[in-house]
Amino acid sequence: MTRRLLLFDIDGTLVLTGGAGKRSMDRAFEDVFGVPEAFAEVSMAGRTDRWLVETALERHGVTATPERLAAFRARYLALLEAAIGEPGCGRRGVMPGVPEVLTRLRARDDAHLALLTGNYAGGARIKLEHFGLWDHFEWGAFGDDHAERDALARAAVADASARGIALADPAHAIVIGDTPFDIACARAAGARVVAVATGHHPLDELRTHQPDLALDDLRDIDALVAFIDQA
């Protein structure tokens, strides 16, 4: 039996939170560093939380020490815990087809579901628990330790063997995400990639980055399963 490692992004792929993450990051940065709207001109899609904070600190002339990063993370997670239940603005909820896809894939003996997300581990849990999806995933690679998404993807694939997931080939790892960064990080790790247009990037734009499969959303379960079984 050939094992498959399926690495899911969160924001824009599994769920959207109505801007709860960005609101909480802005508030946390102001609370900890005294700078309002620090992320106003920062494109967040596909970035890791660590990269976002380090970039904002650099822009405002503050050195990103471990202590400062930890203080921001603690405040952000406390704010996110409250903000995740707010109506917010923009799209909010579980993306189309996600519950059905996760249920079907978890029933397979050859498929192992994990997270590959720029979210802090604590933030990932807050978001997915709120929408009832957290228990679908046994582990993940999170934005706490790696600022660059490519390094995060390589770490996830490397970590699979330590968790008893013997991949015969890196191409048996499949990244499922909604941004060009998801496509790029899959390439960096030697994995295949499925791009879904449920985030902020339309399907035509995602196709220009040449994912192995591009879908409007995850309701096309048969196409996704057929792709997973190819390699």
DRENPA-3360 file (N, C-alpha, C; in nm, 2 decimals, always signed):
BEGIN
1 = MTRRLLLF = +0.08/-0.12/+0.00/+0.00/+0.00/+0.00/+0.09/+0.13/+0.00 ~ +0.07/+0.21/-0.10/+0.14/+0.34/-0.11/+0.08/+0.44/-0.02 ~ +0.16/+0.49/+0.08/+0.10/+0.60/+0.17/+0.10/+0.73/+0.10 ~ +0.00/+0.81/+0.13/-0.01/+0.95/+0.08/-0.01/+1.04/+0.21 ~ +0.06/+1.15/+0.20/+0.06/+1.25/+0.30/-0.01/+1.38/+0.24 ~ -0.12/+1.41/+0.30/-0.20/+1.52/+0.25/-0.19/+1.64/+0.34 ~ -0.13/+1.75/+0.29/-0.09/+1.86/+0.38/-0.18/+1.98/+0.34 ~ -0.27/+2.01/+0.43/-0.37/+2.12/+0.41/-0.33/+2.25/+0.47;
9 = DIDGTLVL = -0.34/+2.35/+0.39/-0.34/+2.49/+0.44/-0.47/+2.52/+0.51 ~ -0.48/+2.63/+0.58/-0.60/+2.66/+0.66/-0.68/+2.78/+0.60 ~ -0.62/+2.90/+0.61/-0.70/+3.02/+0.57/-0.72/+3.02/+0.42 ~ -0.84/+3.03/+0.37/-0.87/+3.03/+0.23/-0.89/+2.89/+0.17 ~ -0.83/+2.79/+0.24/-0.84/+2.65/+0.19/-0.95/+2.57/+0.27 ~ -0.93/+2.57/+0.40/-1.03/+2.50/+0.48/-1.14/+2.60/+0.53 ~ -1.10/+2.72/+0.58/-1.19/+2.81/+0.64/-1.15/+2.95/+0.60 ~ -1.25/+3.04/+0.62/-1.22/+3.19/+0.62/-1.28/+3.24/+0.75;
17 = TGGAGKRS = -1.22/+3.34/+0.81/-1.26/+3.38/+0.95/-1.32/+3.52/+0.96 ~ -1.36/+3.58/+0.84/-1.41/+3.71/+0.84/-1.31/+3.82/+0.89 ~ -1.18/+3.79/+0.87/-1.08/+3.88/+0.91/-1.04/+3.88/+1.05 ~ -1.08/+3.77/+1.13/-1.04/+3.76/+1.27/-0.89/+3.76/+1.29 ~ -0.82/+3.69/+1.21/-0.68/+3.68/+1.22/-0.61/+3.82/+1.21 ~ -0.64/+3.89/+1.10/-0.58/+4.02/+1.08/-0.62/+4.12/+1.19 ~ -0.75/+4.12/+1.23/-0.79/+4.22/+1.33/-0.71/+4.19/+1.46 ~ -0.69/+4.06/+1.49/-0.62/+4.02/+1.62/-0.48/+4.06/+1.61;
25 = MDRAFEDV = -0.42/+4.04/+1.49/-0.28/+4.08/+1.48/-0.25/+4.23/+1.49 ~ -0.34/+4.30/+1.43/-0.33/+4.45/+1.44/-0.34/+4.49/+1.58 ~ -0.44/+4.44/+1.65/-0.46/+4.48/+1.79/-0.34/+4.43/+1.88 ~ -0.30/+4.31/+1.86/-0.18/+4.26/+1.94/-0.06/+4.35/+1.92 ~ -0.03/+4.38/+1.79/+0.09/+4.46/+1.76/+0.08/+4.60/+1.83 ~ -0.04/+4.66/+1.83/-0.05/+4.79/+1.90/-0.04/+4.77/+2.05 ~ -0.10/+4.66/+2.10/-0.09/+4.64/+2.25/+0.05/+4.62/+2.29 ~ +0.13/+4.54/+2.22/+0.26/+4.51/+2.26/+0.37/+4.61/+2.22;
33 = FGVPEAFA = +0.35/+4.67/+2.10/+0.46/+4.76/+2.05/+0.41/+4.90/+2.03 ~ +0.29/+4.93/+2.05/+0.24/+5.07/+2.04/+0.22/+5.12/+1.90 ~ +0.21/+5.03/+1.80/+0.20/+5.08/+1.66/+0.06/+5.03/+1.61 ~ -0.03/+5.12/+1.58/-0.16/+5.09/+1.53/-0.15/+5.04/+1.38 ~ -0.24/+4.95/+1.34/-0.26/+4.91/+1.20/-0.13/+4.87/+1.14 ~ -0.05/+4.80/+1.21/+0.09/+4.76/+1.16/+0.08/+4.68/+1.03 ~ -0.03/+4.61/+1.01/-0.04/+4.51/+0.90/-0.13/+4.57/+0.79 ~ -0.16/+4.70/+0.79/-0.25/+4.76/+0.70/-0.21/+4.74/+0.56;
41 = EVSMAGRT = -0.08/+4.75/+0.53/-0.03/+4.75/+0.39/+0.05/+4.62/+0.36 ~ +0.03/+4.52/+0.45/+0.10/+4.39/+0.43/+0.00/+4.29/+0.37 ~ +0.04/+4.22/+0.26/-0.04/+4.11/+0.20/-0.01/+3.99/+0.29 ~ -0.12/+3.94/+0.35/-0.11/+3.83/+0.44/-0.12/+3.69/+0.38 ~ -0.19/+3.68/+0.27/-0.23/+3.55/+0.21/-0.10/+3.47/+0.18 ~ -0.10/+3.35/+0.23/+0.01/+3.26/+0.21/+0.14/+3.28/+0.29 ~ +0.14/+3.39/+0.38/+0.26/+3.41/+0.46/+0.24/+3.34/+0.59 ~ +0.36/+3.32/+0.66/+0.35/+3.26/+0.79/+0.33/+3.38/+0.89;
49 = DRWLVETA = +0.27/+3.34/+1.01/+0.26/+3.44/+1.11/+0.39/+3.50/+1.16 ~ +0.49/+3.41/+1.16/+0.62/+3.46/+1.21/+0.68/+3.56/+1.11 ~ +0.67/+3.53/+0.98/+0.71/+3.62/+0.87/+0.64/+3.76/+0.88 ~ +0.51/+3.75/+0.90/+0.44/+3.88/+0.91/+0.48/+3.96/+1.03 ~ +0.50/+3.90/+1.14/+0.54/+3.98/+1.26/+0.69/+4.03/+1.24 ~ +0.78/+3.95/+1.20/+0.91/+3.99/+1.18/+0.92/+4.11/+1.07 ~ +0.84/+4.10/+0.97/+0.84/+4.20/+0.87/+0.78/+4.33/+0.92 ~ +0.68/+4.33/+1.00/+0.62/+4.45/+1.06/+0.72/+4.51/+1.16;
57 = LERHGVTA = +0.78/+4.43/+1.24/+0.88/+4.48/+1.33/+1.00/+4.55/+1.26 ~ +1.04/+4.49/+1.15/+1.15/+4.55/+1.07/+1.11/+4.69/+1.02 ~ +0.99/+4.69/+0.96/+0.93/+4.82/+0.91/+0.93/+4.93/+1.01 ~ +0.91/+4.89/+1.13/+0.89/+4.99/+1.24/+1.01/+5.01/+1.33 ~ +1.13/+4.95/+1.28/+1.26/+4.97/+1.34/+1.27/+4.90/+1.48 ~ +1.20/+4.79/+1.49/+1.21/+4.71/+1.62/+1.28/+4.58/+1.59 ~ +1.38/+4.54/+1.67/+1.45/+4.42/+1.65/+1.36/+4.30/+1.69 ~ +1.36/+4.20/+1.61/+1.27/+4.08/+1.64/+1.34/+3.98/+1.73;
65 = TPERLAAF = +1.34/+4.01/+1.86/+1.40/+3.92/+1.95/+1.31/+3.80/+1.99 ~ +1.36/+3.69/+2.04/+1.27/+3.58/+2.08/+1.16/+3.63/+2.18 ~ +1.21/+3.71/+2.27/+1.11/+3.76/+2.38/+1.00/+3.85/+2.31 ~ +1.03/+3.93/+2.22/+0.93/+4.01/+2.16/+0.84/+3.93/+2.07 ~ +0.89/+3.83/+2.00/+0.81/+3.75/+1.92/+0.71/+3.67/+2.01 ~ +0.76/+3.62/+2.12/+0.68/+3.54/+2.22/+0.57/+3.63/+2.28 ~ +0.60/+3.75/+2.31/+0.50/+3.84/+2.37/+0.39/+3.87/+2.27 ~ +0.43/+3.89/+2.14/+0.33/+3.92/+2.04/+0.24/+3.80/+2.03;
73 = RARYLALL = +0.30/+3.68/+2.02/+0.22/+3.56/+1.99/+0.12/+3.54/+2.11 ~ +0.16/+3.55/+2.23/+0.07/+3.53/+2.34/-0.05/+3.63/+2.34 ~ -0.02/+3.76/+2.31/-0.13/+3.85/+2.30/-0.22/+3.83/+2.18 ~ -0.16/+3.79/+2.07/-0.24/+3.76/+1.95/-0.33/+3.64/+1.98 ~ -0.28/+3.54/+2.03/-0.37/+3.42/+2.06/-0.48/+3.45/+2.15 ~ -0.45/+3.53/+2.25/-0.56/+3.57/+2.35/-0.67/+3.65/+2.28 ~ -0.63/+3.74/+2.19/-0.73/+3.82/+2.11/-0.80/+3.74/+2.01 ~ -0.73/+3.65/+1.95/-0.80/+3.56/+1.84/-0.90/+3.47/+1.91;
81 = EAAIGEPG = -0.88/+3.42/+2.03/-0.97/+3.34/+2.10/-1.11/+3.41/+2.11 ~ -1.11/+3.54/+2.13/-1.23/+3.62/+2.14/-1.28/+3.65/+2.00 ~ -1.19/+3.69/+1.91/-1.23/+3.75/+1.78/-1.29/+3.64/+1.69 ~ -1.25/+3.51/+1.71/-1.30/+3.41/+1.62/-1.45/+3.39/+1.62 ~ -1.51/+3.43/+1.73/-1.66/+3.42/+1.73/-1.73/+3.55/+1.68 ~ -1.66/+3.65/+1.65/-1.72/+3.78/+1.60/-1.77/+3.76/+1.45 ~ -1.87/+3.83/+1.41/-1.92/+3.83/+1.27/-1.81/+3.87/+1.17 ~ -1.73/+3.98/+1.21/-1.62/+4.03/+1.13/-1.68/+4.09/+1.00;
89 = CGRRGVMP = -1.59/+4.09/+0.90/-1.63/+4.14/+0.77/-1.57/+4.04/+0.66 ~ -1.64/+4.04/+0.55/-1.59/+3.95/+0.44/-1.64/+3.81/+0.47 ~ -1.58/+3.72/+0.39/-1.63/+3.58/+0.40/-1.59/+3.51/+0.53 ~ -1.68/+3.43/+0.58/-1.65/+3.36/+0.70/-1.72/+3.22/+0.70 ~ -1.65/+3.12/+0.74/-1.71/+2.99/+0.74/-1.62/+2.88/+0.68 ~ -1.67/+2.76/+0.68/-1.60/+2.65/+0.62/-1.61/+2.65/+0.47 ~ -1.50/+2.63/+0.40/-1.51/+2.64/+0.25/-1.58/+2.52/+0.19 ~ -1.64/+2.54/+0.07/-1.73/+2.44/+0.01/-1.65/+2.31/-0.01;
97 = GVPEVLTR = -1.72/+2.20/+0.03/-1.67/+2.07/+0.01/-1.57/+2.02/+0.11 ~ -1.53/+2.10/+0.20/-1.42/+2.07/+0.30/-1.47/+1.95/+0.39 ~ -1.58/+1.96/+0.46/-1.62/+1.85/+0.55/-1.63/+1.72/+0.48 ~ -1.68/+1.72/+0.36/-1.70/+1.59/+0.28/-1.56/+1.54/+0.24 ~ -1.47/+1.62/+0.19/-1.34/+1.58/+0.15/-1.26/+1.52/+0.27 ~ -1.26/+1.59/+0.38/-1.19/+1.54/+0.50/-1.25/+1.41/+0.55 ~ -1.38/+1.39/+0.55/-1.44/+1.27/+0.60/-1.40/+1.15/+0.50 ~ -1.41/+1.18/+0.38/-1.38/+1.07/+0.28/-1.23/+1.03/+0.28;
105 = LRARDDAH = -1.14/+1.13/+0.29/-1.00/+1.10/+0.30/-0.96/+1.03/+0.43 ~ -1.01/+1.07/+0.54/-0.98/+1.00/+0.66/-1.02/+0.86/+0.67 ~ -1.12/+0.82/+0.58/-1.16/+0.68/+0.58/-1.07/+0.59/+0.50 ~ -0.97/+0.65/+0.43/-0.87/+0.57/+0.36/-0.76/+0.53/+0.44 ~ -0.72/+0.40/+0.43/-0.61/+0.35/+0.50/-0.47/+0.40/+0.45 ~ -0.47/+0.45/+0.33/-0.34/+0.49/+0.27/-0.32/+0.64/+0.28 ~ -0.42/+0.72/+0.34/-0.41/+0.87/+0.34/-0.39/+0.91/+0.48 ~ -0.29/+1.00/+0.50/-0.26/+1.06/+0.63/-0.28/+1.21/+0.62;
113 = LALLTGNY = -0.37/+1.27/+0.69/-0.40/+1.41/+0.69/-0.32/+1.49/+0.79 ~ -0.26/+1.60/+0.75/-0.18/+1.69/+0.84/-0.20/+1.83/+0.79 ~ -0.16/+1.92/+0.87/-0.17/+2.06/+0.84/-0.03/+2.12/+0.79 ~ -0.04/+2.21/+0.69/+0.08/+2.28/+0.65/+0.03/+2.43/+0.64 ~ +0.06/+2.50/+0.75/+0.00/+2.63/+0.76/+0.09/+2.74/+0.82 ~ +0.08/+2.86/+0.77/+0.16/+2.97/+0.83/+0.11/+3.01/+0.96 ~ -0.01/+2.96/+1.01/-0.06/+3.00/+1.14/+0.03/+2.95/+1.25 ~ +0.04/+3.02/+1.36/+0.09/+2.96/+1.48/+0.01/+2.84/+1.51;
121 = AGGARIKL = +0.07/+2.74/+1.58/+0.00/+2.62/+1.62/-0.13/+2.66/+1.70 ~ -0.11/+2.75/+1.79/-0.22/+2.79/+1.88/-0.33/+2.85/+1.80 ~ -0.30/+2.93/+1.70/-0.39/+3.00/+1.61/-0.47/+2.90/+1.52 ~ -0.39/+2.80/+1.47/-0.45/+2.70/+1.39/-0.56/+2.62/+1.47 ~ -0.53/+2.59/+1.59/-0.62/+2.52/+1.68/-0.75/+2.60/+1.71 ~ -0.73/+2.73/+1.74/-0.84/+2.82/+1.77/-0.94/+2.82/+1.65 ~ -0.88/+2.84/+1.53/-0.96/+2.85/+1.41/-1.03/+2.72/+1.37 ~ -0.96/+2.61/+1.37/-1.02/+2.49/+1.33/-1.11/+2.43/+1.44;
129 = EHFGLWDH = -1.09/+2.45/+1.56/-1.18/+2.40/+1.67/-1.31/+2.48/+1.66 ~ -1.30/+2.61/+1.63/-1.42/+2.69/+1.62/-1.51/+2.64/+1.51 ~ -1.46/+2.59/+1.40/-1.54/+2.54/+1.28/-1.55/+2.39/+1.28 ~ -1.51/+2.32/+1.39/-1.53/+2.18/+1.40/-1.44/+2.09/+1.31 ~ -1.32/+2.14/+1.28/-1.24/+2.07/+1.19/-1.11/+2.02/+1.25 ~ -1.07/+2.06/+1.37/-0.95/+2.03/+1.43/-0.92/+1.88/+1.44 ~ -1.02/+1.80/+1.47/-1.00/+1.66/+1.50/-0.97/+1.58/+1.38 ~ -0.98/+1.64/+1.26/-0.94/+1.57/+1.14/-0.79/+1.55/+1.12;
137 = FEWGAFGD = -0.71/+1.62/+1.20/-0.57/+1.63/+1.17/-0.49/+1.58/+1.30 ~ -0.40/+1.49/+1.28/-0.32/+1.44/+1.39/-0.20/+1.53/+1.43 ~ -0.15/+1.60/+1.33/-0.03/+1.69/+1.35/-0.02/+1.79/+1.24 ~ +0.08/+1.87/+1.25/+0.10/+1.97/+1.14/+0.23/+2.04/+1.15 ~ +0.26/+2.12/+1.05/+0.38/+2.21/+1.04/+0.32/+2.35/+1.05 ~ +0.37/+2.43/+1.15/+0.31/+2.56/+1.18/+0.41/+2.67/+1.17 ~ +0.36/+2.79/+1.17/+0.44/+2.91/+1.15/+0.52/+2.96/+1.27 ~ +0.52/+2.88/+1.38/+0.59/+2.92/+1.50/+0.74/+2.92/+1.47;
145 = DHAERDAL = +0.79/+2.82/+1.40/+0.93/+2.79/+1.39/+1.00/+2.83/+1.26 ~ +0.92/+2.85/+1.16/+0.98/+2.89/+1.03/+0.91/+3.01/+0.97 ~ +0.99/+3.11/+0.94/+0.93/+3.23/+0.88/+0.89/+3.21/+0.73 ~ +0.97/+3.13/+0.66/+0.95/+3.10/+0.52/+0.87/+2.98/+0.50 ~ +0.77/+2.99/+0.41/+0.68/+2.87/+0.38/+0.75/+2.76/+0.32 ~ +0.86/+2.78/+0.24/+0.93/+2.67/+0.17/+1.00/+2.59/+0.28 ~ +1.06/+2.65/+0.38/+1.12/+2.57/+0.49/+1.02/+2.49/+0.57 ~ +0.90/+2.55/+0.58/+0.79/+2.48/+0.65/+0.75/+2.36/+0.58;
153 = ARAAVADA = +0.74/+2.37/+0.45/+0.70/+2.25/+0.37/+0.80/+2.14/+0.37 ~ +0.93/+2.18/+0.36/+1.04/+2.08/+0.37/+1.04/+2.01/+0.50 ~ +1.01/+2.09/+0.61/+1.01/+2.03/+0.74/+0.89/+1.93/+0.76 ~ +0.78/+1.96/+0.70/+0.66/+1.87/+0.71/+0.69/+1.74/+0.64 ~ +0.75/+1.75/+0.52/+0.78/+1.62/+0.45/+0.88/+1.54/+0.52 ~ +0.98/+1.61/+0.57/+1.09/+1.54/+0.64/+1.04/+1.48/+0.77 ~ +0.94/+1.54/+0.83/+0.88/+1.50/+0.96/+0.80/+1.37/+0.95 ~ +0.75/+1.35/+0.82/+0.66/+1.24/+0.80/+0.72/+1.10/+0.84;
161 = SARGIALA = +0.84/+1.08/+0.81/+0.91/+0.95/+0.84/+0.92/+0.93/+0.99 ~ +0.95/+1.04/+1.06/+0.96/+1.03/+1.21/+0.83/+1.00/+1.27 ~ +0.72/+1.02/+1.20/+0.59/+1.00/+1.25/+0.53/+0.86/+1.20 ~ +0.62/+0.78/+1.14/+0.58/+0.65/+1.09/+0.51/+0.65/+0.96 ~ +0.52/+0.77/+0.88/+0.46/+0.77/+0.75/+0.57/+0.76/+0.65 ~ +0.58/+0.64/+0.60/+0.69/+0.61/+0.50/+0.65/+0.64/+0.36 ~ +0.70/+0.75/+0.31/+0.67/+0.79/+0.17/+0.77/+0.73/+0.08 ~ +0.72/+0.66/-0.02/+0.81/+0.60/-0.12/+0.87/+0.70/-0.21;
169 = DPAHAIVI = +0.81/+0.82/-0.22/+0.86/+0.93/-0.30/+0.80/+1.06/-0.25 ~ +0.88/+1.17/-0.25/+0.83/+1.30/-0.21/+0.70/+1.34/-0.28 ~ +0.68/+1.29/-0.40/+0.56/+1.32/-0.48/+0.43/+1.26/-0.42 ~ +0.45/+1.17/-0.32/+0.34/+1.11/-0.25/+0.29/+1.21/-0.14 ~ +0.36/+1.32/-0.12/+0.31/+1.42/-0.03/+0.24/+1.52/-0.13 ~ +0.12/+1.57/-0.09/+0.04/+1.66/-0.17/+0.00/+1.78/-0.08 ~ +0.04/+1.90/-0.13/+0.00/+2.02/-0.06/-0.13/+2.07/-0.12 ~ -0.22/+2.10/-0.04/-0.35/+2.16/-0.08/-0.37/+2.30/-0.03;
177 = GDTPFDIA = -0.37/+2.40/-0.11/-0.37/+2.54/-0.07/-0.43/+2.63/-0.17 ~ -0.44/+2.76/-0.13/-0.51/+2.85/-0.21/-0.43/+2.97/-0.26 ~ -0.30/+2.97/-0.25/-0.21/+3.08/-0.29/-0.09/+3.03/-0.37 ~ -0.03/+3.13/-0.44/+0.09/+3.09/-0.51/+0.20/+3.04/-0.42 ~ +0.20/+3.09/-0.29/+0.30/+3.05/-0.20/+0.29/+2.90/-0.16 ~ +0.16/+2.85/-0.16/+0.14/+2.70/-0.14/+0.20/+2.62/-0.26 ~ +0.18/+2.67/-0.38/+0.24/+2.60/-0.49/+0.39/+2.60/-0.49 ~ +0.45/+2.72/-0.46/+0.59/+2.73/-0.45/+0.65/+2.64/-0.34;
185 = CARAAGAR = +0.59/+2.64/-0.23/+0.65/+2.56/-0.12/+0.64/+2.41/-0.15 ~ +0.53/+2.37/-0.21/+0.52/+2.23/-0.25/+0.64/+2.19/-0.35 ~ +0.67/+2.28/-0.44/+0.78/+2.25/-0.53/+0.91/+2.24/-0.46 ~ +0.93/+2.33/-0.36/+1.05/+2.33/-0.28/+1.07/+2.20/-0.20 ~ +0.96/+2.14/-0.17/+0.97/+2.01/-0.09/+0.96/+1.89/-0.18 ~ +0.95/+1.91/-0.31/+0.94/+1.79/-0.40/+0.80/+1.73/-0.40 ~ +0.70/+1.80/-0.34/+0.57/+1.75/-0.33/+0.48/+1.79/-0.45 ~ +0.37/+1.72/-0.47/+0.27/+1.77/-0.57/+0.18/+1.87/-0.50;
193 = VVAVATGH = +0.10/+1.94/-0.58/+0.02/+2.05/-0.52/-0.12/+2.06/-0.59 ~ -0.22/+2.08/-0.51/-0.35/+2.11/-0.56/-0.39/+2.25/-0.52 ~ -0.42/+2.34/-0.61/-0.46/+2.48/-0.58/-0.61/+2.49/-0.59 ~ -0.67/+2.55/-0.49/-0.81/+2.58/-0.49/-0.84/+2.73/-0.48 ~ -0.94/+2.77/-0.56/-0.97/+2.91/-0.57/-1.07/+2.96/-0.47 ~ -1.05/+2.92/-0.35/-1.15/+2.96/-0.24/-1.10/+3.07/-0.16 ~ -0.98/+3.12/-0.18/-0.92/+3.23/-0.10/-0.92/+3.36/-0.18 ~ -0.81/+3.43/-0.19/-0.81/+3.56/-0.25/-0.75/+3.56/-0.39;
201 = HPLDELRT = -0.72/+3.44/-0.44/-0.66/+3.43/-0.57/-0.75/+3.35/-0.66 ~ -0.79/+3.41/-0.78/-0.88/+3.34/-0.87/-0.81/+3.23/-0.94 ~ -0.90/+3.14/-0.99/-0.84/+3.02/-1.06/-0.75/+3.05/-1.17 ~ -0.78/+3.14/-1.25/-0.69/+3.17/-1.37/-0.55/+3.22/-1.32 ~ -0.55/+3.30/-1.21/-0.42/+3.34/-1.15/-0.34/+3.22/-1.10 ~ -0.41/+3.13/-1.03/-0.34/+3.02/-0.97/-0.28/+2.93/-1.08 ~ -0.35/+2.91/-1.19/-0.31/+2.83/-1.30/-0.18/+2.88/-1.36 ~ -0.16/+3.01/-1.36/-0.03/+3.07/-1.41/+0.09/+3.02/-1.34;
209 = HQPDLALD = +0.07/+2.97/-1.21/+0.18/+2.92/-1.13/+0.20/+2.77/-1.15 ~ +0.12/+2.71/-1.23/+0.13/+2.57/-1.28/+0.12/+2.47/-1.16 ~ +0.01/+2.47/-1.09/-0.01/+2.36/-0.99/-0.04/+2.23/-1.07 ~ -0.02/+2.12/-1.00/-0.05/+1.99/-1.07/-0.20/+1.98/-1.09 ~ -0.28/+2.03/-1.01/-0.43/+2.03/-1.02/-0.48/+2.16/-0.97 ~ -0.58/+2.22/-1.05/-0.64/+2.35/-1.00/-0.79/+2.32/-1.00 ~ -0.86/+2.36/-0.89/-1.00/+2.34/-0.87/-1.06/+2.47/-0.82 ~ -1.19/+2.49/-0.86/-1.27/+2.60/-0.81/-1.28/+2.59/-0.66;
217 = DLRDIDAL = -1.31/+2.47/-0.61/-1.32/+2.44/-0.47/-1.31/+2.29/-0.45 ~ -1.33/+2.25/-0.33/-1.31/+2.11/-0.29/-1.44/+2.02/-0.30 ~ -1.54/+2.08/-0.37/-1.66/+2.00/-0.39/-1.63/+1.89/-0.50 ~ -1.53/+1.91/-0.58/-1.50/+1.82/-0.69/-1.41/+1.71/-0.62 ~ -1.48/+1.63/-0.54/-1.40/+1.53/-0.46/-1.35/+1.42/-0.55 ~ -1.42/+1.38/-0.65/-1.38/+1.27/-0.74/-1.25/+1.31/-0.81 ~ -1.24/+1.44/-0.86/-1.12/+1.48/-0.93/-1.00/+1.48/-0.83 ~ -1.02/+1.53/-0.71/-0.92/+1.53/-0.61/-0.87/+1.39/-0.58;
225 = VAFIDQA = -0.96/+1.30/-0.56/-0.92/+1.16/-0.52/-0.85/+1.09/-0.64 ~ -0.89/+1.12/-0.76/-0.83/+1.06/-0.88/-0.68/+1.11/-0.89 ~ -0.67/+1.24/-0.86/-0.53/+1.30/-0.86/-0.44/+1.24/-0.75 ~ -0.49/+1.22/-0.63/-0.42/+1.16/-0.52/-0.37/+1.03/-0.56 ~ -0.45/+0.95/-0.63/-0.42/+0.81/-0.67/-0.32/+0.80/-0.79 ~ -0.29/+0.91/-0.85/-0.21/+0.90/-0.97/-0.07/+0.85/-0.95 ~ +0.00/+0.91/-0.86/+0.15/+0.88/-0.84/+0.17/+0.75/-0.76;
% end
